[in-house]
Amino acid sequence: MSLRKRQRSASSSRLAAFCSPPSPPPPSSASASSPDSLSFPNADLLLRLHLDPSSPDDADADCHLAAAPGTFLDLHVSSTALHRSRYFDALLSDRWSPSPFAAAGGRLSLAVAASPSCPRPFHAHVEVVRLLHTLDFAGAIRSPGDALDLLPVALQLLFDDCVEACIRFLEAVPWSEDEEARVIDLAPLLPVDEAADLLARVSPPHVAAGPSSAAGEAARSPSEAMLHGLINSAIHGHPVHAATKAFVAMLLMDYPSRDCVHKVLDDAFKSRLETIQELMGKYASPDFRVAVDSDEREAIQRLNLQSAALNVKHLYWLIERMVDLRVADRAVRLWSDQAALATDFQKLLSDADMWRNMTPGLPVLVTRCTLRLANSVVTGETLVPRQVLEITGQDVELVRMKLVSCWLPVLNVCRGIVQPMHFHKPTNCQELEEAFLQIISTLPVPEAQELLRQCLGFSTRNVDDCPHLVAAFKTWFRRADRAPLGGDD
């Protein structure tokens, strides 16, 4: 016996109870009203299908009337056709003494475990027996439902040709969700060598364990890899950016595993941030400024700055997704630890001709990124503790304090160059001032004191135009003048 046949025999051994050759059930009053017997060409023996009384299924009253225990169906079949089933071939072989066929009075019996909800309990078995005679698989299998009805019976009877036809049909057509669930239920019984393509559709392939990456990160799961690719396509890989970004944002919002989305967005944020760091580092590098002539340097600087502006725009889209999904905690930590990048931005903003001619929108984009993250901290959409213990260096990182202290100098520079279109409308800079002051109000008194002194520039327009700064100082003085609470007297 071939390996494939042995596998299929093993998978069907648990189904041997479907046959009870010694004694078919005797006719009863219920069987008197059973369907007429069916006859196939060249019939030379009788095959009786009867409901298995030991079936665990519970039927309601209607099902008991339609398929009561003891109901049977007689099929006049050809023994030559039955030999196409390895189950019947073994049952009819000469190896038995006495023959079960002879012992049962020239009759074979097959028990059927009928489903209570099935009005035709013998239908699938009759169709498989019909296929044993006709081999007309194309005519019998016209939908995934047909294949899924026939496949369990074909597996039980070891009807190899029918099993292969059902698998071939299922592999080639789409399924509904319910049909996919039925395929998954049958998966343990399917021959692996023939059903590999079928099973590959319902489950990802096994990934061999390999060495981890240089960063020590495990390989992405199939879902993570798909989400990562979708984010990349939404950012810069599809011609219709707005529609693609909206669709990917919907998929991220609806994806059931928040941890998976968190990880994928964190990776995308970190990758985009590293690209911006590299581009701005090239702009600010003193070695680059003296290494090439002025015309070539200007062309390269224009390319670097425009690429940086585009990546900041993509970064802002990622920040929006992370804040909406409440998974921006690591993004806040990374953004608060960008002292070198903030310094590079300050150098750029100090060269007004450079950024106005090459990337006039860059200051606004940077301010919007900081504002979105700061507002998420203020509103509680992103919960960032004041102190985070860094495992690597065993240092305490003051996240919220660092977020303000890192980007406050950039804000002070932007305030002088980004003017409101209408005086009475707040700009991103004014909104960021208010957000920073709100974050400062969450810090201990000594840390708040240090940062508030750096916010005096918020009052440069006139005193009446900075009520947020006045309120912040009043709050600080009220707390500082209060007697210490708790601890020793």
C-alpha positions as CSV (number, residue, x, y, z in Angstrom):
1,M,0.0,0.0,0.0
2,S,1.4,3.4,-0.9
3,L,2.1,6.1,1.7
4,R,-0.8,8.2,0.5
5,K,-3.2,5.3,0.9
6,R,-1.8,4.4,4.3
7,Q,-2.3,8.1,5.5
8,R,-5.9,8.1,4.2
9,S,-6.6,4.7,5.8
10,A,-5.3,6.0,9.1
11,S,-7.4,9.1,8.9
12,S,-10.5,7.1,8.3
13,S,-9.9,4.3,10.9
14,R,-12.0,6.3,13.4
15,L,-14.9,6.1,11.0
16,A,-15.2,2.3,10.9
17,A,-18.3,2.4,13.0
18,F,-20.2,3.6,10.0
19,C,-20.5,0.0,8.8
20,S,-22.4,-2.7,10.7
21,P,-22.2,-5.7,8.2
22,P,-23.4,-8.6,10.5
23,S,-27.0,-7.6,10.9
24,P,-28.9,-4.8,9.2
25,P,-31.8,-3.3,11.2
26,P,-35.0,-5.2,10.7
27,P,-37.9,-3.3,9.0
28,S,-40.3,-1.6,11.4
29,S,-43.4,0.4,11.2
30,A,-41.3,3.5,10.6
31,S,-39.6,1.9,7.7
32,A,-42.8,1.1,5.9
33,S,-43.0,4.8,5.0
34,S,-39.3,5.1,4.1
35,P,-38.3,6.2,0.6
36,D,-38.4,3.7,-2.2
37,S,-35.2,1.8,-2.9
38,L,-32.9,3.1,-5.6
39,S,-31.3,0.9,-8.3
40,F,-28.1,1.4,-10.3
41,P,-27.1,-0.3,-13.6
42,N,-25.7,-3.8,-13.3
43,A,-26.9,-4.1,-9.7
44,D,-25.9,-7.4,-8.1
45,L,-26.2,-6.7,-4.4
46,L,-28.1,-4.7,-1.9
47,L,-26.6,-1.9,0.2
48,R,-28.8,-0.7,3.0
49,L,-28.2,2.8,4.5
50,H,-29.7,3.2,8.0
51,L,-29.5,5.9,10.6
52,D,-27.1,5.3,13.4
53,P,-29.2,5.2,16.6
54,S,-26.0,6.0,18.6
55,S,-25.6,9.3,16.9
56,P,-25.1,12.0,19.6
57,D,-27.1,14.6,17.6
58,D,-30.4,15.7,19.2
59,A,-33.2,16.1,16.9
60,D,-36.4,18.0,17.3
61,A,-39.8,16.5,16.8
62,D,-39.9,17.3,13.0
63,C,-36.5,15.6,12.5
64,H,-37.7,12.5,14.4
65,L,-40.6,12.2,12.1
66,A,-38.4,12.6,9.0
67,A,-35.5,10.5,10.2
68,A,-36.4,8.3,13.2
69,P,-33.9,5.7,14.5
70,G,-34.4,2.6,12.3
71,T,-35.3,4.4,9.1
72,F,-33.3,3.0,6.2
73,L,-32.8,3.3,2.5
74,D,-32.0,0.3,0.2
75,L,-29.7,0.8,-2.7
76,H,-29.3,-1.9,-5.4
77,V,-25.7,-1.4,-6.4
78,S,-23.0,-2.9,-8.6
79,S,-20.3,-4.7,-6.8
80,T,-17.9,-3.8,-9.6
81,A,-18.5,-0.1,-8.9
82,L,-18.2,-0.5,-5.1
83,H,-14.6,-1.9,-5.6
84,R,-13.6,1.7,-6.6
85,S,-13.9,2.4,-2.8
86,R,-11.1,0.9,-0.9
87,Y,-13.4,0.5,2.0
88,F,-15.9,-1.6,0.0
89,D,-13.1,-3.3,-1.8
90,A,-11.7,-4.6,1.5
91,L,-15.2,-5.6,2.7
92,L,-16.0,-7.6,-0.5
93,S,-12.6,-9.2,-0.8
94,D,-12.0,-12.9,-0.4
95,R,-9.9,-12.5,2.7
96,W,-12.9,-12.8,5.0
97,S,-14.2,-16.1,6.1
98,P,-17.1,-16.2,6.3
99,S,-17.8,-13.2,4.1
100,P,-19.7,-10.4,5.8
101,F,-21.7,-10.1,2.6
102,A,-22.8,-13.8,2.7
103,A,-23.4,-13.7,6.5
104,A,-25.8,-10.7,6.1
105,G,-27.9,-12.6,3.6
106,G,-26.5,-11.0,0.5
107,R,-26.7,-7.5,1.8
108,L,-24.3,-4.8,3.0
109,S,-25.3,-2.3,5.7
110,L,-23.9,1.2,6.3
111,A,-24.7,3.3,9.3
112,V,-25.3,7.0,8.7
113,A,-24.8,9.6,11.4
114,A,-27.5,12.1,10.3
115,S,-27.6,15.7,11.3
116,P,-30.8,16.8,13.0
117,S,-31.1,19.8,10.7
118,C,-30.7,17.7,7.6
119,P,-34.1,16.9,5.9
120,R,-32.3,14.3,3.6
121,P,-30.0,12.3,5.9
122,F,-28.9,9.9,3.1
123,H,-28.4,12.4,0.3
124,A,-24.6,12.7,0.5
125,H,-24.1,8.9,0.8
126,V,-26.4,8.3,-2.1
127,E,-24.5,10.8,-4.3
128,V,-21.2,9.2,-3.4
129,V,-22.6,5.8,-4.3
130,R,-23.8,7.3,-7.5
131,L,-20.3,8.6,-8.3
132,L,-18.9,5.1,-7.6
133,H,-21.0,4.0,-10.6
134,T,-20.7,7.1,-12.9
135,L,-17.4,8.9,-12.0
136,D,-19.2,12.0,-13.2
137,F,-17.5,14.4,-10.7
138,A,-17.9,17.5,-12.9
139,G,-21.7,17.0,-13.0
140,A,-22.0,16.2,-9.2
141,I,-19.7,18.9,-7.8
142,R,-21.0,22.3,-8.9
143,S,-20.4,24.4,-5.8
144,P,-18.3,24.4,-2.6
145,G,-21.3,23.2,-0.7
146,D,-21.6,20.1,-3.0
147,A,-17.9,19.3,-2.5
148,L,-18.1,19.8,1.3
149,D,-21.2,17.5,1.5
150,L,-19.5,14.7,-0.5
151,L,-16.0,15.0,0.9
152,P,-16.6,13.6,4.4
153,V,-18.4,10.5,3.0
154,A,-15.7,10.0,0.4
155,L,-13.1,10.1,3.1
156,Q,-15.0,7.6,5.2
157,L,-15.4,5.2,2.3
158,L,-11.8,5.7,1.1
159,F,-13.1,6.8,-2.4
160,D,-9.8,8.3,-3.6
161,D,-11.0,9.7,-6.9
162,C,-13.9,11.5,-5.2
163,V,-11.6,12.9,-2.5
164,E,-9.2,14.2,-5.1
165,A,-12.1,15.8,-7.2
166,C,-13.5,17.5,-4.1
167,I,-10.2,18.9,-3.1
168,R,-9.4,20.0,-6.6
169,F,-12.7,21.9,-6.8
170,L,-12.4,23.5,-3.4
171,E,-8.8,24.7,-4.1
172,A,-9.9,26.5,-7.3
173,V,-13.0,28.4,-6.1
174,P,-13.7,31.1,-3.4
175,W,-15.6,30.2,-0.2
176,S,-18.0,31.9,2.1
177,E,-17.1,32.2,5.7
178,D,-19.3,29.3,6.7
179,E,-17.7,27.1,4.0
180,E,-14.3,28.0,5.2
181,A,-15.2,26.9,8.7
182,R,-16.3,23.5,7.2
183,V,-13.0,23.2,5.4
184,I,-11.1,23.9,8.6
185,D,-13.2,21.2,10.4
186,L,-12.2,18.7,7.7
187,A,-8.6,19.7,7.6
188,P,-7.3,17.0,10.0
189,L,-8.8,14.3,7.8
190,L,-7.4,15.5,4.5
191,P,-4.4,13.9,3.0
192,V,-1.6,16.4,3.4
193,D,0.2,15.7,0.1
194,E,-3.0,16.3,-2.0
195,A,-4.5,19.1,0.1
196,A,-1.3,21.3,0.5
197,D,-2.6,24.1,-1.7
198,L,-6.1,23.9,0.0
199,L,-4.6,24.1,3.5
200,A,-2.3,26.9,2.5
201,R,-5.3,29.1,1.9
202,V,-6.7,28.7,5.5
203,S,-3.5,28.9,7.5
204,P,0.0,30.5,7.1
205,P,3.0,28.3,6.3
206,H,5.2,27.1,9.1
207,V,8.2,29.5,9.5
208,A,11.4,27.7,10.3
209,A,13.2,29.1,13.3
210,G,16.2,31.1,12.3
211,P,18.7,33.5,13.7
212,S,17.2,36.8,14.9
213,S,18.0,40.1,13.3
214,A,20.9,42.3,14.4
215,A,18.4,44.3,16.5
216,G,17.3,41.2,18.2
217,E,13.8,41.4,16.8
218,A,11.8,38.3,15.9
219,A,10.5,37.8,12.4
220,R,7.2,39.4,11.6
221,S,4.1,37.3,11.6
222,P,2.1,37.1,8.4
223,S,-0.4,39.6,9.7
224,E,2.3,42.0,10.8
225,A,4.0,41.7,7.5
226,M,0.7,42.4,5.7
227,L,0.0,45.5,7.9
228,H,3.5,46.7,7.4
229,G,3.2,46.5,3.6
230,L,-0.2,48.2,3.7
231,I,1.3,51.1,5.7
232,N,4.2,51.4,3.3
233,S,1.7,51.4,0.3
234,A,-0.4,54.0,2.0
235,I,2.5,56.3,2.7
236,H,4.4,56.3,-0.6
237,G,3.5,53.2,-2.7
238,H,0.2,54.0,-4.3
239,P,-0.8,56.7,-6.8
240,V,-4.2,57.5,-5.0
241,H,-2.7,58.5,-1.6
242,A,-5.8,60.0,0.1
243,A,-8.2,57.1,-0.7
244,T,-5.5,54.5,0.1
245,K,-4.6,56.2,3.4
246,A,-8.3,56.3,4.4
247,F,-8.7,52.6,3.6
248,V,-5.6,51.5,5.5
249,A,-6.6,53.7,8.5
250,M,-10.0,51.8,8.5
251,L,-8.2,48.4,8.4
252,L,-5.9,49.4,11.3
253,M,-8.9,50.7,13.3
254,D,-10.9,47.5,12.8
255,Y,-8.0,45.0,13.2
256,P,-8.8,42.9,16.3
257,S,-5.2,42.6,17.7
258,R,-4.3,46.0,19.2
259,D,-0.9,44.7,20.2
260,C,-0.1,43.7,16.5
261,V,-1.2,47.2,15.3
262,H,0.9,48.8,18.1
263,K,4.0,46.9,17.0
264,V,3.6,47.6,13.3
265,L,2.9,51.3,13.8
266,D,5.9,51.6,16.2
267,D,8.2,50.0,13.6
268,A,6.9,52.3,10.9
269,F,7.2,55.4,13.1
270,K,10.8,54.5,14.1
271,S,11.8,53.8,10.5
272,R,10.4,57.1,9.3
273,L,12.0,59.0,12.2
274,E,15.4,57.5,11.4
275,T,15.0,58.6,7.8
276,I,14.3,62.2,8.9
277,Q,17.3,62.1,11.3
278,E,19.6,61.0,8.5
279,L,18.3,63.7,6.1
280,M,18.5,66.5,8.6
281,G,21.9,65.3,9.8
282,K,23.2,65.6,6.2
283,Y,21.9,69.1,6.0
284,A,23.4,70.2,9.3
285,S,26.8,68.4,8.8
286,P,29.7,70.8,8.7
287,D,31.7,68.3,6.7
288,F,29.2,68.3,3.9
289,R,29.1,72.1,3.7
290,V,32.8,72.3,2.9
291,A,33.1,69.1,0.9
292,V,31.3,70.2,-2.3
293,D,31.0,73.4,-4.3
294,S,28.1,75.8,-3.7
295,D,26.0,74.8,-6.7
296,E,26.2,71.1,-6.1
297,R,25.7,71.7,-2.4
298,E,22.5,73.7,-3.0
299,A,21.1,71.0,-5.3
300,I,21.8,68.2,-2.7
301,Q,20.5,70.3,0.2
302,R,17.3,71.0,-1.7
303,L,16.8,67.3,-2.3
304,N,17.6,66.4,1.3
305,L,15.2,69.0,2.7
306,Q,12.4,68.2,0.4
307,S,12.7,64.5,1.2
308,A,12.8,65.4,4.9
309,A,9.6,67.5,4.5
310,L,7.9,64.6,2.7
311,N,8.9,62.1,5.5
312,V,7.7,64.5,8.2
313,K,4.3,64.6,6.4
314,H,4.2,60.8,6.4
315,L,5.3,60.8,10.1
316,Y,2.3,63.0,10.9
317,W,-0.1,60.5,9.3
318,L,1.4,57.8,11.4
319,I,1.1,59.9,14.5
320,E,-2.6,60.5,13.8
321,R,-3.2,56.7,13.4
322,M,-1.3,56.0,16.7
323,V,-3.2,58.6,18.6
324,D,-6.6,57.5,17.3
325,L,-5.8,54.0,18.3
326,R,-4.3,55.1,21.7
327,V,-1.0,53.4,20.9
328,A,1.2,56.5,20.8
329,D,3.1,56.0,24.1
330,R,6.3,54.8,22.5
331,A,6.1,57.5,19.8
332,V,5.9,60.1,22.5
333,R,9.0,58.6,24.2
334,L,10.9,58.6,20.9
335,W,9.9,62.1,20.0
336,S,10.8,63.4,23.4
337,D,14.4,62.0,23.0
338,Q,15.2,63.9,19.8
339,A,17.5,66.6,21.1
340,A,19.9,66.2,18.1
341,L,17.0,66.4,15.6
342,A,15.5,69.4,17.3
343,T,18.9,71.2,17.1
344,D,19.1,70.4,13.3
345,F,15.7,71.9,12.8
346,Q,16.8,75.0,14.7
347,K,19.8,75.4,12.4
348,L,17.5,75.1,9.4
349,L,15.0,77.7,10.8
350,S,17.8,80.1,11.5
351,D,18.6,80.1,7.8
352,A,15.4,81.8,6.6
353,D,16.4,81.9,2.9
354,M,17.2,78.2,2.9
355,W,13.9,76.9,4.2
356,R,11.7,79.5,2.6
357,N,13.0,78.8,-0.8
358,M,13.3,75.0,-0.5
359,T,10.8,73.7,2.1
360,P,8.4,76.5,3.2
361,G,6.0,74.1,4.8
362,L,8.5,72.2,6.9
363,P,8.2,74.4,10.1
364,V,4.5,73.9,10.1
365,L,4.8,70.1,9.6
366,V,7.2,69.8,12.5
367,T,5.0,71.9,14.8
368,R,1.9,69.8,13.9
369,C,3.7,66.5,14.8
370,T,4.7,67.9,18.2
371,L,1.3,69.4,18.7
372,R,-0.5,66.2,17.9
373,L,1.6,64.2,20.4
374,A,1.4,66.8,23.1
375,N,-2.3,67.2,22.8
376,S,-2.7,63.4,23.1
377,V,-0.8,63.6,26.4
378,V,-2.9,66.5,27.6
379,T,-6.2,64.9,26.8
380,G,-5.2,61.5,28.2
381,E,-5.4,59.7,24.8
382,T,-1.8,58.8,25.4
383,L,-0.9,58.0,29.0
384,V,2.8,58.6,29.5
385,P,4.2,58.3,33.0
386,R,6.3,61.1,34.3
387,Q,9.2,58.7,34.9
388,V,10.1,55.6,32.9
389,L,12.9,53.3,34.1
390,E,15.3,52.5,31.2
391,I,16.3,48.9,31.6
392,T,19.4,49.2,29.5
393,G,21.0,52.0,31.5
394,Q,19.0,51.8,34.7
395,D,18.3,55.5,34.4
396,V,15.1,57.2,35.1
397,E,13.7,59.0,32.0
398,L,11.5,62.0,32.6
399,V,9.3,61.6,29.5
400,R,6.9,64.4,29.8
401,M,9.5,66.9,31.0
402,K,11.8,65.8,28.1
403,L,9.0,66.2,25.5
404,V,8.7,69.9,26.5
405,S,12.4,70.7,27.0
406,C,13.4,69.0,23.7
407,W,10.9,70.8,21.5
408,L,10.4,74.1,23.3
409,P,13.4,75.7,21.7
410,V,12.1,74.8,18.2
411,L,8.7,76.3,19.2
412,N,10.4,79.5,20.3
413,V,12.1,79.8,16.9
414,C,8.9,78.9,15.0
415,R,6.9,81.5,16.8
416,G,9.0,84.2,15.2
417,I,8.5,83.0,11.7
418,V,5.1,81.3,11.5
419,Q,2.6,84.1,11.5
420,P,-1.2,83.6,11.7
421,M,-3.2,84.3,8.6
422,H,-5.7,86.1,10.7
423,F,-4.7,87.7,14.0
424,H,-7.7,86.5,15.9
425,K,-7.3,82.8,14.9
426,P,-4.8,80.7,16.9
427,T,-1.9,79.1,15.0
428,N,-0.3,75.8,15.6
429,C,2.3,77.6,17.6
430,Q,-0.2,79.1,20.0
431,E,-1.9,75.8,20.4
432,L,1.4,74.1,21.1
433,E,2.2,76.8,23.7
434,E,-1.0,75.9,25.6
435,A,-0.3,72.2,25.3
436,F,3.2,72.6,26.7
437,L,1.9,74.7,29.6
438,Q,-0.7,72.0,30.3
439,I,2.0,69.3,30.4
440,I,4.1,71.5,32.7
441,S,1.2,71.6,35.1
442,T,1.4,67.8,35.5
443,L,5.1,67.9,36.6
444,P,6.4,68.3,40.2
445,V,6.9,71.9,41.4
446,P,10.8,72.0,40.9
447,E,10.6,70.6,37.3
448,A,7.7,72.9,36.4
449,Q,9.7,75.9,37.7
450,E,12.6,75.1,35.4
451,L,10.5,74.8,32.3
452,L,8.2,77.8,33.0
453,R,11.2,80.1,33.0
454,Q,11.9,79.0,29.4
455,C,8.3,79.9,28.4
456,L,8.6,83.6,29.1
457,G,8.9,84.1,25.3
458,F,5.1,83.3,25.1
459,S,4.4,86.8,26.4
460,T,6.4,88.8,23.8
461,R,3.3,90.0,21.9
462,N,1.5,91.7,24.8
463,V,0.3,90.7,28.3
464,D,-3.4,90.5,27.2
465,D,-2.5,88.1,24.5
466,C,-1.1,85.4,26.8
467,P,-3.8,84.4,29.3
468,H,-2.5,80.8,29.1
469,L,0.9,81.8,30.4
470,V,-0.6,84.0,33.1
471,A,-2.8,81.0,34.3
472,A,0.2,78.7,34.3
473,F,2.3,81.0,36.5
474,K,-0.6,81.6,38.9
475,T,-1.1,77.8,39.2
476,W,2.6,77.3,39.9
477,F,2.8,80.1,42.5
478,R,-0.4,78.7,44.2
479,R,1.2,75.3,44.5
480,A,4.7,76.6,45.5
481,D,3.2,78.7,48.3
482,R,1.3,75.8,49.8
483,A,2.7,74.1,52.9
484,P,4.2,70.6,52.1
485,L,1.6,67.9,52.2
486,G,2.3,64.4,53.5
487,G,5.6,63.1,54.9
488,D,7.2,64.2,58.2
489,D,6.0,67.3,59.9
